[in-house]
């Protein structure tokens, strides 16, 4: 009883401060957990590539709570973000400033979303994985400190992997090298033959002006081959198709790295990664590592 009397004896203003301090500490802890979750994903480079990670700054434009029959008393929290800045994305993905992302998740406890960051109009940092129907981690409030942390982690990722396109090439190369090592002798001529090369973009097919499509055709792209870094390819020209209407951001005359699969009837390639001496050193070191393993 003494503790209850003491509680009621606390001045009203101080009680409000205590409650605000407890609430602020709880929100800070949840924000720290969300930020740590993003950091953990960004440290796992292979998972980033395999799940096609997207990191962006954006604004929450709507929040919905929709009853769900999945559980007896469940709701779906549906959150809509408008992207304001792309921090990490693969070059053939459509996400760009102004793009709308709507994600929902089932909550059988009917707990309200934590506010902040779940407030309409809130500016947030978001990590998503496109491979899993754009599954997203809880957003982090876009503060100066949080933005500096996320950007520093992305800088570390960029320094190690050279950017989203080169990261994809690295991951596919690791997978292909492992498959080649396990391939039986006398593999069929129709089996895909992976190769990694340096080449110059010589042609990108153009669509007619004002062309509108729902399911768009793949554009042809030709490259003159300068050097094969890994694998086996005999021709001097690589004929392939773009993976999007953006063709990975490539332009005619650029020198790029690409990882391709050649068969007797087609050649499928990664998005192009722009040539640089630093990127070449990274690729050569990755190739050397697989050969020594």
PASEBA-1860 file (N, C-alpha, C; in nm, 3 decimals):
! residues 293
1> XXXXXXXX> 0.083/-0.121/0.000/0.000/0.000/0.000/0.086/0.125/0.000 ~ 0.203/0.112/0.065/0.292/0.224/0.074/0.338/0.269/-0.065 ~ 0.368/0.170/-0.155/0.414/0.205/-0.290/0.306/0.278/-0.368 ~ 0.180/0.238/-0.349/0.069/0.306/-0.418/0.057/0.449/-0.369 ~ 0.066/0.468/-0.237/0.059/0.604/-0.183/0.172/0.691/-0.237 ~ 0.290/0.630/-0.246/0.404/0.706/-0.297/0.383/0.743/-0.443 ~ 0.324/0.654/-0.520/0.299/0.684/-0.660/0.204/0.801/-0.674 ~ 0.098/0.797/-0.593/0.002/0.907/-0.603/0.059/1.037/-0.547
9> XXXXXXXX> 0.163/1.025/-0.471/0.224/1.145/-0.414/0.316/1.215/-0.513 ~ 0.348/1.148/-0.625/0.434/1.211/-0.726/0.360/1.329/-0.789 ~ 0.425/1.444/-0.797/0.358/1.560/-0.861/0.312/1.526/-1.002 ~ 0.199/1.584/-1.043/0.139/1.552/-1.173/0.234/1.574/-1.288 ~ 0.305/1.687/-1.288/0.398/1.717/-1.397/0.509/1.614/-1.406 ~ 0.561/1.573/-1.289/0.668/1.474/-1.288/0.618/1.340/-1.338 ~ 0.494/1.304/-1.304/0.436/1.177/-1.348/0.427/1.174/-1.501 ~ 0.389/1.287/-1.561/0.381/1.294/-1.706/0.519/1.276/-1.767
17> XXXXXXXX> 0.620/1.339/-1.706/0.756/1.325/-1.755/0.802/1.181/-1.746 ~ 0.769/1.113/-1.634/0.808/0.973/-1.618/0.743/0.885/-1.724 ~ 0.612/0.907/-1.748/0.542/0.829/-1.849/0.601/0.854/-1.988 ~ 0.631/0.979/-2.018/0.688/1.013/-2.149/0.826/0.949/-2.166 ~ 0.903/0.947/-2.056/1.037/0.887/-2.060/1.029/0.738/-2.088 ~ 0.933/0.669/-2.020/0.915/0.525/-2.042/0.873/0.499/-2.185 ~ 0.776/0.577/-2.237/0.730/0.559/-2.374/0.842/0.585/-2.474 ~ 0.920/0.692/-2.449/1.029/0.725/-2.540/1.134/0.616/-2.542
25> XXXXXXXX> 1.163/0.559/-2.425/1.262/0.451/-2.416/1.215/0.330/-2.494 ~ 1.083/0.299/-2.484/1.028/0.185/-2.557/1.037/0.206/-2.707 ~ 1.000/0.328/-2.753/1.008/0.358/-2.897/1.151/0.354/-2.945 ~ 1.244/0.407/-2.862/1.384/0.407/-2.901/1.437/0.265/-2.914 ~ 1.394/0.176/-2.823/1.438/0.037/-2.828/1.388/-0.030/-2.954 ~ 1.259/-0.006/-2.989/1.204/-0.068/-3.110/1.272/-0.013/-3.235 ~ 1.303/0.118/-3.236/1.373/0.177/-3.349/1.513/0.118/-3.362 ~ 1.580/0.097/-3.249/1.714/0.038/-3.252/1.710/-0.104/-3.305
33> XXXXXXXX> 1.606/-0.180/-3.266/1.592/-0.317/-3.315/1.569/-0.318/-3.466 ~ 1.486/-0.228/-3.516/1.459/-0.222/-3.660/1.585/-0.183/-3.736 ~ 1.661/-0.087/-3.682/1.784/-0.044/-3.747/1.886/-0.158/-3.747 ~ 1.894/-0.231/-3.635/1.987/-0.345/-3.627/1.947/-0.454/-3.726 ~ 1.816/-0.475/-3.747/1.770/-0.576/-3.843/1.815/-0.539/-3.985 ~ 1.806/-0.411/-4.020/1.853/-0.366/-4.152/2.003/-0.389/-4.164 ~ 2.077/-0.356/-4.059/2.223/-0.374/-4.061/2.260/-0.520/-4.082 ~ 2.190/-0.610/-4.012/2.219/-0.753/-4.026/2.196/-0.801/-4.169
41> XXXXXXXX> 2.090/-0.752/-4.234/2.064/-0.793/-4.373/2.172/-0.738/-4.466 ~ 2.215/-0.615/-4.443/2.313/-0.554/-4.531/2.452/-0.618/-4.516 ~ 2.476/-0.684/-4.405/2.605/-0.752/-4.386/2.611/-0.886/-4.458 ~ 2.495/-0.941/-4.493/2.490/-1.071/-4.559/2.480/-1.049/-4.710 ~ 2.595/-1.036/-4.775/2.597/-0.997/-4.916/2.531/-1.101/-5.006 ~ 2.550/-1.227/-4.977/2.493/-1.330/-5.063/2.340/-1.330/-5.053 ~ 2.288/-1.310/-4.934/2.143/-1.303/-4.919/2.087/-1.181/-4.992 ~ 2.159/-1.069/-4.984/2.115/-0.949/-5.057/2.095/-0.979/-5.204
49> XXXXXXXX> 2.194/-1.050/-5.262/2.187/-1.081/-5.405/2.079/-1.183/-5.434 ~ 2.072/-1.288/-5.355/1.976/-1.396/-5.380/1.832/-1.349/-5.367 ~ 1.807/-1.256/-5.274/1.670/-1.209/-5.250/1.641/-1.075/-5.315 ~ 1.737/-1.021/-5.391/1.716/-0.898/-5.469/1.668/-0.783/-5.379 ~ 1.760/-0.741/-5.291/1.727/-0.639/-5.192/1.706/-0.501/-5.255 ~ 1.617/-0.426/-5.194/1.591/-0.287/-5.230/1.591/-0.206/-5.101 ~ 1.666/-0.096/-5.099/1.667/-0.006/-4.983/1.627/0.132/-5.032 ~ 1.531/0.194/-4.964/1.487/0.326/-5.009/1.445/0.414/-4.892
57> XXXXXXXX> 1.447/0.543/-4.918/1.386/0.641/-4.828/1.251/0.678/-4.888 ~ 1.152/0.690/-4.804/1.019/0.721/-4.856/0.928/0.779/-4.750 ~ 0.803/0.793/-4.788/0.702/0.850/-4.698/0.584/0.756/-4.689 ~ 0.532/0.735/-4.569/0.411/0.655/-4.550/0.292/0.738/-4.595 ~ 0.218/0.687/-4.693/0.105/0.763/-4.748/-0.030/0.711/-4.700 ~ -0.035/0.585/-4.653/-0.162/0.535/-4.598/-0.137/0.416/-4.507 ~ -0.226/0.400/-4.410/-0.224/0.287/-4.318/-0.365/0.230/-4.311 ~ -0.377/0.097/-4.321/-0.508/0.033/-4.315/-0.502/-0.087/-4.221
65> XXXXXXXX> -0.609/-0.110/-4.150/-0.625/-0.230/-4.068/-0.745/-0.306/-4.122 ~ -0.720/-0.421/-4.184/-0.824/-0.496/-4.253/-0.850/-0.626/-4.178 ~ -0.976/-0.654/-4.134/-1.005/-0.780/-4.065/-0.968/-0.900/-4.151 ~ -0.912/-1.003/-4.087/-0.867/-1.122/-4.158/-0.924/-1.248/-4.094 ~ -0.968/-1.346/-4.176/-1.019/-1.472/-4.122/-0.908/-1.570/-4.085 ~ -0.782/-1.530/-4.107/-0.670/-1.622/-4.080/-0.668/-1.664/-3.934 ~ -0.698/-1.571/-3.844/-0.706/-1.602/-3.702/-0.837/-1.547/-3.647 ~ -0.879/-1.591/-3.529/-1.011/-1.558/-3.476/-1.031/-1.408/-3.462
73> XXXXXXXX> -0.926/-1.339/-3.421/-0.938/-1.194/-3.404/-0.814/-1.129/-3.465 ~ -0.801/-1.141/-3.595/-0.681/-1.092/-3.661/-0.710/-0.978/-3.756 ~ -0.606/-0.899/-3.784/-0.617/-0.792/-3.880/-0.492/-0.795/-3.969 ~ -0.506/-0.734/-4.088/-0.391/-0.715/-4.174/-0.355/-0.567/-4.169 ~ -0.232/-0.540/-4.126/-0.181/-0.403/-4.132/-0.127/-0.380/-4.272 ~ -0.185/-0.288/-4.344/-0.139/-0.260/-4.480/-0.079/-0.120/-4.482 ~ 0.048/-0.114/-4.524/0.122/0.011/-4.523/0.163/0.046/-4.665 ~ 0.139/0.170/-4.705/0.177/0.215/-4.838/0.286/0.321/-4.826
81> XXXXXXXX> 0.396/0.297/-4.900/0.508/0.391/-4.903/0.517/0.454/-5.042 ~ 0.554/0.580/-5.048/0.593/0.643/-5.174/0.744/0.666/-5.167 ~ 0.818/0.608/-5.262/0.963/0.617/-5.260/1.007/0.759/-5.298 ~ 1.095/0.816/-5.218/1.150/0.948/-5.248/1.295/0.939/-5.295 ~ 1.368/0.837/-5.248/1.508/0.821/-5.290/1.545/0.674/-5.285 ~ 1.605/0.625/-5.391/1.656/0.488/-5.395/1.798/0.487/-5.341 ~ 1.823/0.401/-5.243/1.957/0.389/-5.186/2.031/0.266/-5.238 ~ 1.956/0.162/-5.273/2.016/0.039/-5.328/1.910/-0.034/-5.408
89> XXXXXXXX> 1.937/-0.061/-5.534/1.845/-0.137/-5.616/1.920/-0.190/-5.738 ~ 1.878/-0.305/-5.786/1.940/-0.361/-5.906/1.896/-0.281/-6.029 ~ 1.985/-0.272/-6.131/1.960/-0.177/-6.241/1.839/-0.207/-6.327 ~ 1.790/-0.331/-6.331/1.674/-0.362/-6.415/1.542/-0.360/-6.337 ~ 1.546/-0.318/-6.211/1.424/-0.311/-6.133/1.349/-0.182/-6.163 ~ 1.215/-0.182/-6.150/1.138/-0.062/-6.184/1.134/0.043/-6.074 ~ 1.174/0.008/-5.952/1.161/0.101/-5.840/1.241/0.228/-5.865 ~ 1.177/0.343/-5.840/1.239/0.474/-5.863/1.163/0.576/-5.779
97> XXXXXXXX> 1.216/0.697/-5.763/1.141/0.800/-5.690/1.000/0.817/-5.746 ~ 0.902/0.820/-5.658/0.761/0.828/-5.697/0.691/0.694/-5.702 ~ 0.768/0.586/-5.705/0.711/0.450/-5.712/0.637/0.419/-5.581 ~ 0.523/0.350/-5.591/0.442/0.318/-5.474/0.464/0.171/-5.434 ~ 0.491/0.149/-5.308/0.506/0.013/-5.254/0.400/-0.006/-5.146 ~ 0.315/-0.108/-5.161/0.214/-0.139/-5.060/0.241/-0.277/-5.004 ~ 0.260/-0.285/-4.873/0.289/-0.411/-4.808/0.193/-0.433/-4.692 ~ 0.152/-0.558/-4.675/0.064/-0.593/-4.565/0.119/-0.710/-4.488
105> XXXXXXXX> 0.082/-0.720/-4.360/0.119/-0.837/-4.281/0.009/-0.866/-4.179 ~ -0.010/-0.995/-4.153/-0.117/-1.040/-4.064/-0.072/-1.031/-3.919 ~ -0.160/-0.977/-3.834/-0.131/-0.966/-3.691/-0.249/-1.025/-3.614 ~ -0.230/-1.145/-3.559/-0.340/-1.211/-3.487/-0.362/-1.154/-3.348 ~ -0.272/-1.069/-3.300/-0.289/-1.012/-3.166/-0.365/-0.881/-3.169 ~ -0.384/-0.826/-3.289/-0.453/-0.697/-3.307/-0.381/-0.583/-3.235 ~ -0.250/-0.595/-3.217/-0.174/-0.487/-3.155/-0.164/-0.370/-3.253 ~ -0.177/-0.248/-3.204/-0.163/-0.133/-3.295/-0.019/-0.119/-3.342
113> XXXXXXXX> -0.001/-0.062/-3.460/0.133/-0.036/-3.510/0.202/0.071/-3.426 ~ 0.331/0.054/-3.407/0.407/0.148/-3.326/0.416/0.283/-3.396 ~ 0.390/0.388/-3.320/0.393/0.523/-3.376/0.483/0.612/-3.292 ~ 0.589/0.672/-3.350/0.642/0.650/-3.484/0.712/0.514/-3.492 ~ 0.742/0.464/-3.614/0.740/0.534/-3.743/0.609/0.520/-3.820 ~ 0.514/0.436/-3.769/0.392/0.410/-3.847/0.293/0.524/-3.830 ~ 0.318/0.634/-3.901/0.231/0.751/-3.900/0.219/0.799/-4.045 ~ 0.099/0.831/-4.087/0.082/0.885/-4.223/0.162/1.014/-4.236
121> XXXXXXXX> 0.243/1.020/-4.339/0.329/1.135/-4.360/0.469/1.119/-4.305 ~ 0.491/1.013/-4.227/0.623/0.992/-4.168/0.724/0.958/-4.277 ~ 0.843/1.014/-4.266/0.952/0.983/-4.358/1.034/0.870/-4.297 ~ 1.057/0.766/-4.376/1.116/0.643/-4.321/1.222/0.587/-4.415 ~ 1.304/0.496/-4.359/1.398/0.415/-4.435/1.346/0.273/-4.435 ~ 1.348/0.208/-4.552/1.286/0.076/-4.564/1.379/-0.019/-4.638 ~ 1.387/-0.142/-4.587/1.461/-0.251/-4.653/1.359/-0.355/-4.697 ~ 1.361/-0.393/-4.825/1.269/-0.494/-4.878/1.346/-0.597/-4.959
129> XXXXXXXX> 1.283/-0.713/-4.981/1.340/-0.818/-5.064/1.239/-0.854/-5.171 ~ 1.275/-0.827/-5.296/1.181/-0.845/-5.407/1.151/-0.991/-5.433 ~ 1.243/-1.081/-5.401/1.222/-1.223/-5.429/1.101/-1.278/-5.356 ~ 1.076/-1.228/-5.236/0.965/-1.279/-5.154/0.845/-1.184/-5.161 ~ 0.798/-1.159/-5.283/0.681/-1.073/-5.303/0.697/-0.939/-5.233 ~ 0.817/-0.888/-5.239/0.851/-0.759/-5.179/0.824/-0.758/-5.029 ~ 0.881/-0.856/-4.959/0.873/-0.861/-4.813/0.964/-0.753/-4.755 ~ 0.911/-0.675/-4.661/0.986/-0.563/-4.605/1.005/-0.577/-4.455
137> XXXXXXXX> 1.119/-0.532/-4.406/1.140/-0.521/-4.262/1.062/-0.400/-4.210 ~ 1.036/-0.394/-4.078/0.973/-0.273/-4.024/1.055/-0.149/-4.058 ~ 0.989/-0.041/-4.095/1.063/0.079/-4.134/1.133/0.145/-4.016 ~ 1.230/0.228/-4.048/1.303/0.305/-3.948/1.278/0.452/-3.975 ~ 1.254/0.527/-3.871/1.229/0.670/-3.887/1.349/0.736/-3.955 ~ 1.322/0.822/-4.052/1.428/0.887/-4.127/1.478/1.008/-4.049 ~ 1.572/0.981/-3.959/1.642/1.087/-3.887/1.782/1.102/-3.946 ~ 1.850/1.208/-3.912/1.985/1.230/-3.962/2.077/1.117/-3.918
145> XXXXXXXX> 2.065/1.075/-3.792/2.152/0.969/-3.740/2.124/0.836/-3.809 ~ 1.995/0.802/-3.826/1.961/0.675/-3.892/2.006/0.675/-4.038 ~ 1.986/0.787/-4.106/2.028/0.796/-4.246/2.179/0.781/-4.259 ~ 2.255/0.843/-4.168/2.401/0.831/-4.171/2.444/0.686/-4.150 ~ 2.376/0.616/-4.059/2.410/0.477/-4.032/2.385/0.390/-4.154 ~ 2.266/0.402/-4.213/2.231/0.318/-4.328/2.323/0.350/-4.446 ~ 2.350/0.477/-4.470/2.437/0.514/-4.582/2.579/0.463/-4.560 ~ 2.627/0.463/-4.436/2.763/0.413/-4.410/2.769/0.263/-4.434
153> XXXXXXXX> 2.663/0.189/-4.399/2.661/0.044/-4.424/2.655/0.016/-4.574 ~ 2.579/0.097/-4.646/2.573/0.079/-4.791/2.707/0.115/-4.857 ~ 2.777/0.213/-4.802/2.910/0.246/-4.853/3.005/0.127/-4.834 ~ 2.996/0.060/-4.720/3.079/-0.059/-4.695/3.044/-0.170/-4.794 ~ 2.914/-0.186/-4.820/2.870/-0.287/-4.916/2.922/-0.253/-5.056 ~ 2.913/-0.126/-5.093/2.960/-0.081/-5.223/3.111/-0.103/-5.237 ~ 3.185/-0.075/-5.132/3.330/-0.094/-5.136/3.368/-0.240/-5.152 ~ 3.288/-0.329/-5.091/3.318/-0.473/-5.098/3.271/-0.536/-5.227
161> XXXXXXXX> 3.155/-0.492/-5.279/3.093/-0.561/-5.392/3.086/-0.479/-5.520 ~ 3.108/-0.349/-5.512/3.112/-0.269/-5.633/2.978/-0.222/-5.686 ~ 2.869/-0.241/-5.613/2.739/-0.196/-5.660/2.643/-0.310/-5.685 ~ 2.514/-0.281/-5.703/2.413/-0.386/-5.719/2.436/-0.477/-5.838 ~ 2.475/-0.423/-5.954/2.495/-0.508/-6.072/2.613/-0.603/-6.053 ~ 2.723/-0.553/-5.998/2.841/-0.637/-5.977/2.815/-0.739/-5.867 ~ 2.736/-0.702/-5.767/2.699/-0.798/-5.662/2.623/-0.915/-5.722 ~ 2.530/-0.888/-5.814/2.456/-0.996/-5.878/2.550/-1.086/-5.959
169> XXXXXXXX> 2.644/-1.024/-6.030/2.742/-1.103/-6.106/2.824/-1.190/-6.012 ~ 2.866/-1.134/-5.899/2.945/-1.210/-5.801/2.867/-1.332/-5.751 ~ 2.741/-1.311/-5.714/2.662/-1.422/-5.661/2.639/-1.529/-5.768 ~ 2.603/-1.488/-5.888/2.579/-1.586/-5.994/2.707/-1.658/-6.032 ~ 2.820/-1.586/-6.027/2.948/-1.649/-6.056/2.979/-1.757/-5.952 ~ 2.957/-1.729/-5.823/2.982/-1.828/-5.719/2.895/-1.952/-5.740 ~ 2.769/-1.932/-5.775/2.680/-2.045/-5.800/2.724/-2.124/-5.923 ~ 2.760/-2.053/-6.030/2.800/-2.120/-6.154/2.932/-2.195/-6.137
177> XXXXXXXX> 3.027/-2.133/-6.066/3.156/-2.198/-6.045/3.138/-2.328/-5.968 ~ 3.047/-2.326/-5.869/3.021/-2.448/-5.792/2.957/-2.555/-5.881 ~ 2.866/-2.515/-5.969/2.802/-2.611/-6.060/2.902/-2.669/-6.159 ~ 2.992/-2.584/-6.211/3.092/-2.631/-6.307/3.184/-2.734/-6.242 ~ 3.221/-2.710/-6.116/3.310/-2.805/-6.047/3.243/-2.940/-6.030 ~ 3.110/-2.939/-6.013/3.038/-3.065/-5.990/2.987/-3.129/-6.119 ~ 3.001/-3.061/-6.231/2.946/-3.112/-6.358/3.019/-3.239/-6.401 ~ 2.944/-3.339/-6.448/3.008/-3.463/-6.494/3.080/-3.440/-6.626
185> XXXXXXXX> 3.183/-3.518/-6.657/3.252/-3.504/-6.785/3.157/-3.538/-6.900 ~ 3.181/-3.477/-7.016/3.096/-3.503/-7.131/2.959/-3.440/-7.119 ~ 2.951/-3.323/-7.052/2.824/-3.255/-7.035/2.762/-3.222/-7.171 ~ 2.630/-3.231/-7.181/2.560/-3.209/-7.308/2.592/-3.072/-7.366 ~ 2.600/-3.068/-7.498/2.626/-2.941/-7.567/2.510/-2.844/-7.549 ~ 2.393/-2.896/-7.511/2.276/-2.810/-7.493/2.269/-2.753/-7.351 ~ 2.357/-2.799/-7.262/2.357/-2.746/-7.126/2.414/-2.604/-7.128 ~ 2.361/-2.515/-7.041/2.413/-2.378/-7.038/2.562/-2.376/-7.004
193> XXXXXXXX> 2.638/-2.296/-7.075/2.782/-2.282/-7.050/2.806/-2.139/-7.000 ~ 2.832/-2.123/-6.872/2.851/-1.987/-6.819/2.987/-1.929/-6.857 ~ 2.989/-1.799/-6.879/3.115/-1.728/-6.903/3.100/-1.583/-6.859 ~ 3.212/-1.529/-6.813/3.217/-1.391/-6.762/3.313/-1.314/-6.851 ~ 3.270/-1.199/-6.899/3.352/-1.129/-6.999/3.345/-0.978/-6.985 ~ 3.441/-0.914/-7.053/3.440/-0.768/-7.072/3.402/-0.743/-7.218 ~ 3.310/-0.652/-7.241/3.270/-0.623/-7.377/3.218/-0.481/-7.392 ~ 3.204/-0.438/-7.516/3.151/-0.304/-7.546/3.013/-0.318/-7.608
201> XXXXXXXX> 2.918/-0.239/-7.556/2.782/-0.240/-7.610/2.782/-0.175/-7.747 ~ 2.741/-0.249/-7.848/2.742/-0.197/-7.986/2.602/-0.171/-8.040 ~ 2.501/-0.236/-7.982/2.364/-0.216/-8.032/2.263/-0.247/-7.923 ~ 2.163/-0.161/-7.911/2.047/-0.187/-7.825/1.923/-0.159/-7.909 ~ 1.838/-0.257/-7.921/1.716/-0.241/-8.001/1.629/-0.128/-7.946 ~ 1.571/-0.051/-8.034/1.484/0.058/-7.994/1.338/0.023/-8.021 ~ 1.251/0.063/-7.930/1.108/0.047/-7.953/1.056/0.167/-8.031 ~ 0.947/0.150/-8.106/0.889/0.264/-8.177/0.847/0.373/-8.079
209> XXXXXXXX> 0.846/0.497/-8.124/0.803/0.608/-8.039/0.658/0.587/-7.994 ~ 0.631/0.631/-7.872/0.497/0.623/-7.813/0.448/0.478/-7.801 ~ 0.542/0.384/-7.794/0.505/0.243/-7.782/0.455/0.217/-7.641 ~ 0.337/0.157/-7.630/0.278/0.125/-7.500/0.259/-0.026/-7.491 ~ 0.302/-0.086/-7.381/0.287/-0.230/-7.367/0.261/-0.265/-7.221 ~ 0.182/-0.369/-7.202/0.161/-0.423/-7.067/0.265/-0.530/-7.038 ~ 0.275/-0.626/-7.130/0.383/-0.725/-7.125/0.477/-0.690/-7.240 ~ 0.589/-0.629/-7.206/0.676/-0.572/-7.308/0.774/-0.676/-7.363
217> XXXXXXXX> 0.808/-0.667/-7.490/0.906/-0.759/-7.548/1.045/-0.728/-7.496 ~ 1.131/-0.828/-7.497/1.270/-0.807/-7.457/1.347/-0.746/-7.574 ~ 1.427/-0.649/-7.544/1.504/-0.580/-7.647/1.635/-0.654/-7.673 ~ 1.674/-0.661/-7.799/1.802/-0.723/-7.834/1.917/-0.630/-7.798 ~ 2.028/-0.692/-7.757/2.149/-0.616/-7.727/2.269/-0.694/-7.779 ~ 2.361/-0.625/-7.847/2.483/-0.686/-7.898/2.603/-0.623/-7.830 ~ 2.704/-0.706/-7.806/2.828/-0.657/-7.747/2.947/-0.718/-7.822 ~ 3.048/-0.637/-7.846/3.173/-0.690/-7.900/3.258/-0.736/-7.783
225> XXXXXXXX> 3.306/-0.859/-7.792/3.377/-0.919/-7.680/3.523/-0.874/-7.680 ~ 3.568/-0.823/-7.566/3.708/-0.780/-7.552/3.793/-0.885/-7.484 ~ 3.738/-0.947/-7.379/3.817/-1.043/-7.302/3.726/-1.134/-7.222 ~ 3.751/-1.263/-7.225/3.678/-1.359/-7.139/3.758/-1.375/-7.011 ~ 3.696/-1.342/-6.899/3.763/-1.352/-6.770/3.752/-1.492/-6.710 ~ 3.642/-1.559/-6.740/3.618/-1.693/-6.684/3.519/-1.766/-6.774 ~ 3.539/-1.895/-6.791/3.452/-1.974/-6.877/3.509/-1.983/-7.018 ~ 3.424/-2.025/-7.110/3.469/-2.048/-7.247/3.365/-1.994/-7.344
233> XXXXXXXX> 3.409/-1.902/-7.430/3.322/-1.847/-7.534/3.410/-1.811/-7.653 ~ 3.378/-1.862/-7.770/3.466/-1.852/-7.887/3.434/-1.735/-7.980 ~ 3.307/-1.692/-7.983/3.270/-1.587/-8.078/3.324/-1.451/-8.036 ~ 3.328/-1.359/-8.130/3.375/-1.224/-8.102/3.262/-1.128/-8.066 ~ 3.138/-1.173/-8.085/3.021/-1.092/-8.055/2.926/-1.172/-7.967 ~ 2.866/-1.105/-7.869/2.765/-1.167/-7.783/2.630/-1.107/-7.820 ~ 2.538/-1.192/-7.867/2.401/-1.150/-7.896/2.314/-1.195/-7.779 ~ 2.248/-1.101/-7.712/2.164/-1.136/-7.598/2.041/-1.045/-7.596
241> XXXXXXXX> 1.964/-1.053/-7.488/1.844/-0.969/-7.472/1.851/-0.897/-7.339 ~ 1.798/-0.776/-7.338/1.793/-0.698/-7.213/1.694/-0.763/-7.116 ~ 1.718/-0.739/-6.988/1.628/-0.793/-6.885/1.516/-0.696/-6.849 ~ 1.517/-0.578/-6.908/1.410/-0.480/-6.889/1.420/-0.379/-7.002 ~ 1.322/-0.292/-7.012/1.327/-0.187/-7.113/1.441/-0.089/-7.087 ~ 1.493/-0.087/-6.964/1.606/0.001/-6.931/1.740/-0.060/-6.972 ~ 1.740/-0.190/-7.005/1.864/-0.260/-7.041/1.973/-0.241/-6.936 ~ 1.933/-0.241/-6.810/2.030/-0.228/-6.702/2.101/-0.095/-6.700
249> XXXXXXXX> 2.046/0.006/-6.769/2.109/0.137/-6.774/2.224/0.147/-6.872 ~ 2.245/0.042/-6.952/2.357/0.043/-7.047/2.328/0.138/-7.163 ~ 2.435/0.194/-7.218/2.424/0.277/-7.337/2.527/0.231/-7.440 ~ 2.498/0.259/-7.565/2.587/0.217/-7.674/2.724/0.283/-7.657 ~ 2.828/0.203/-7.672/2.964/0.253/-7.658/3.026/0.227/-7.522 ~ 2.944/0.191/-7.421/2.997/0.164/-7.288/3.068/0.028/-7.283 ~ 3.171/0.021/-7.201/3.238/-0.106/-7.173/3.184/-0.160/-7.043 ~ 3.145/-0.287/-7.043/3.076/-0.345/-6.928/3.128/-0.485/-6.899
257> XXXXXXXX> 3.095/-0.532/-6.780/3.112/-0.673/-6.743/2.975/-0.739/-6.751 ~ 2.970/-0.864/-6.798/2.846/-0.940/-6.796/2.878/-1.088/-6.772 ~ 2.788/-1.154/-6.705/2.795/-1.299/-6.686/2.682/-1.360/-6.766 ~ 2.714/-1.453/-6.855/2.614/-1.507/-6.947/2.610/-1.660/-6.942 ~ 2.499/-1.714/-6.992/2.481/-1.859/-7.011/2.455/-1.880/-7.160 ~ 2.545/-1.951/-7.224/2.531/-1.974/-7.367/2.487/-2.117/-7.393 ~ 2.388/-2.133/-7.480/2.349/-2.264/-7.530/2.360/-2.259/-7.683 ~ 2.320/-2.365/-7.747/2.330/-2.368/-7.893/2.227/-2.277/-7.959
265> XXXXXXXX> 2.128/-2.226/-7.883/2.022/-2.147/-7.946/2.000/-2.010/-7.881 ~ 2.061/-1.980/-7.766/2.040/-1.848/-7.706/2.150/-1.818/-7.605 ~ 2.158/-1.691/-7.567/2.252/-1.647/-7.463/2.179/-1.556/-7.367 ~ 2.169/-1.599/-7.242/2.104/-1.520/-7.138/2.211/-1.459/-7.049 ~ 2.196/-1.330/-7.019/2.302/-1.258/-6.947/2.248/-1.182/-6.826 ~ 2.340/-1.151/-6.736/2.309/-1.066/-6.622/2.289/-0.921/-6.669 ~ 2.247/-0.837/-6.577/2.249/-0.693/-6.607/2.395/-0.650/-6.622 ~ 2.423/-0.556/-6.710/2.562/-0.512/-6.728/2.611/-0.431/-6.609
273> XXXXXXXX> 2.737/-0.451/-6.573/2.803/-0.370/-6.471/2.910/-0.286/-6.539 ~ 2.907/-0.158/-6.517/2.997/-0.066/-6.585/3.143/-0.098/-6.552 ~ 3.227/-0.095/-6.654/3.369/-0.128/-6.637/3.441/-0.023/-6.553 ~ 3.527/-0.071/-6.464/3.624/0.014/-6.394/3.739/-0.074/-6.353 ~ 3.856/-0.014/-6.330/3.972/-0.091/-6.287/3.948/-0.156/-6.151 ~ 3.878/-0.084/-6.063/3.848/-0.139/-5.931/3.757/-0.261/-5.943 ~ 3.656/-0.252/-6.030/3.565/-0.366/-6.050/3.641/-0.484/-6.110 ~ 3.733/-0.457/-6.203/3.811/-0.566/-6.263/3.895/-0.637/-6.158
281> XXXXXXXX> 3.956/-0.561/-6.068/4.036/-0.622/-5.961/3.949/-0.711/-5.872 ~ 3.828/-0.664/-5.843/3.736/-0.745/-5.761/3.704/-0.876/-5.832 ~ 3.668/-0.868/-5.959/3.633/-0.988/-6.033/3.750/-1.085/-6.041 ~ 3.869/-1.034/-6.068/3.987/-1.122/-6.077/4.017/-1.188/-5.943 ~ 3.995/-1.116/-5.834/4.019/-1.176/-5.702/3.915/-1.283/-5.671 ~ 3.789/-1.260/-5.711/3.685/-1.361/-5.688/3.713/-1.487/-5.771 ~ 3.757/-1.467/-5.893/3.790/-1.582/-5.979/3.907/-1.660/-5.921 ~ 4.009/-1.588/-5.873/4.126/-1.655/-5.813/4.087/-1.734/-5.689
289> XXXXX> 3.995/-1.679/-5.610/3.951/-1.748/-5.488/3.882/-1.881/-5.522 ~ 3.798/-1.882/-5.625/3.729/-2.006/-5.659/3.826/-2.108/-5.717 ~ 3.928/-2.064/-5.790/4.024/-2.156/-5.846/4.112/-2.219/-5.740 ~ 4.137/-2.146/-5.631/4.223/-2.199/-5.524/4.146/-2.280/-5.422 ~ 4.013/-2.274/-5.428/3.933/-2.346/-5.327/3.911/-2.491/-5.367
END
